[in-house]
Amino acid sequence: MGIYIHISPVLKTPEEVKRGSPLFLDLVEDAKILYDKENFFKNKLEEIKEKLKKWGAKRYWLGNAWYWILKPDIKPGESIEL
């Protein structure tokens, strides 16, 4: 019927989610959560989304992949944590 669906399940324990992952950056923009008991993962993605907004983060398509500039005005020696 011309409808193509690609599903990429990502299974994480609560401990793994709390540690974070670079994968979560793109999930903030693109994820469709099918099951999330008590909105645990949704809340984590919202937390990350707020941090990205506060930092002024930008996502760019380059070649065949997304790249992130997490904090354009970062100073030498400054660290950030997702």
PLY file of the C-alpha trace (Angstrom):
ply
format ascii 1.0
element vertex 82
property float x
property float y
property float z
element edge 81
property int vertex1
property int vertex2
end_header
0.00 0.00 0.00
3.05 2.28 -0.14
3.52 2.39 3.62
6.95 1.34 4.83
7.67 0.96 8.52
11.10 0.51 10.05
11.18 -0.45 13.71
14.39 -0.39 15.71
13.65 -1.62 19.21
15.96 -0.36 21.93
15.72 -2.30 25.18
17.38 -0.74 28.23
17.21 -1.45 31.93
16.38 1.48 34.22
20.03 1.53 35.34
21.24 1.76 31.73
18.82 4.62 31.05
20.02 6.50 34.13
23.65 6.21 32.90
22.60 7.74 29.58
23.74 7.09 26.04
24.63 9.18 22.96
21.79 7.31 21.24
19.34 9.24 23.41
20.24 12.48 21.60
18.56 11.41 18.38
15.75 9.69 20.27
14.83 13.08 21.75
13.87 14.14 18.21
12.84 10.92 16.49
11.62 8.28 18.98
8.14 6.83 18.94
7.81 5.03 22.24
5.48 2.06 22.02
5.55 0.97 25.65
6.98 2.84 28.62
5.75 1.78 32.04
4.98 4.86 34.12
6.59 7.14 31.47
10.07 6.38 32.80
11.87 6.70 29.45
9.68 9.53 28.21
10.63 11.53 31.32
14.35 10.84 30.72
14.07 12.07 27.12
12.23 15.20 28.30
15.03 15.86 30.80
17.63 15.56 28.04
15.54 17.73 25.70
15.43 20.51 28.32
19.21 20.36 28.77
19.75 20.54 25.00
17.44 23.55 24.78
19.22 25.29 27.68
22.61 24.72 26.03
21.43 25.88 22.61
22.25 22.49 21.08
21.80 22.04 17.34
21.48 18.89 15.26
22.85 18.89 11.70
22.54 16.41 8.85
25.94 15.84 7.28
26.50 13.21 4.62
24.36 10.33 5.79
24.13 10.94 9.53
23.04 13.43 12.18
25.68 15.31 14.15
25.17 17.38 17.27
26.80 20.54 18.50
25.76 20.20 22.12
26.84 23.58 23.43
28.03 26.08 20.80
29.45 28.49 23.39
31.32 25.93 25.50
34.46 27.28 27.18
37.79 25.42 27.40
37.77 23.14 30.43
33.99 23.32 30.80
32.17 19.99 30.92
28.57 19.07 30.22
26.65 15.97 31.20
23.53 14.46 29.70
0 1
1 2
2 3
3 4
4 5
5 6
6 7
7 8
8 9
9 10
10 11
11 12
12 13
13 14
14 15
15 16
16 17
17 18
18 19
19 20
20 21
21 22
22 23
23 24
24 25
25 26
26 27
27 28
28 29
29 30
30 31
31 32
32 33
33 34
34 35
35 36
36 37
37 38
38 39
39 40
40 41
41 42
42 43
43 44
44 45
45 46
46 47
47 48
48 49
49 50
50 51
51 52
52 53
53 54
54 55
55 56
56 57
57 58
58 59
59 60
60 61
61 62
62 63
63 64
64 65
65 66
66 67
67 68
68 69
69 70
70 71
71 72
72 73
73 74
74 75
75 76
76 77
77 78
78 79
79 80
80 81
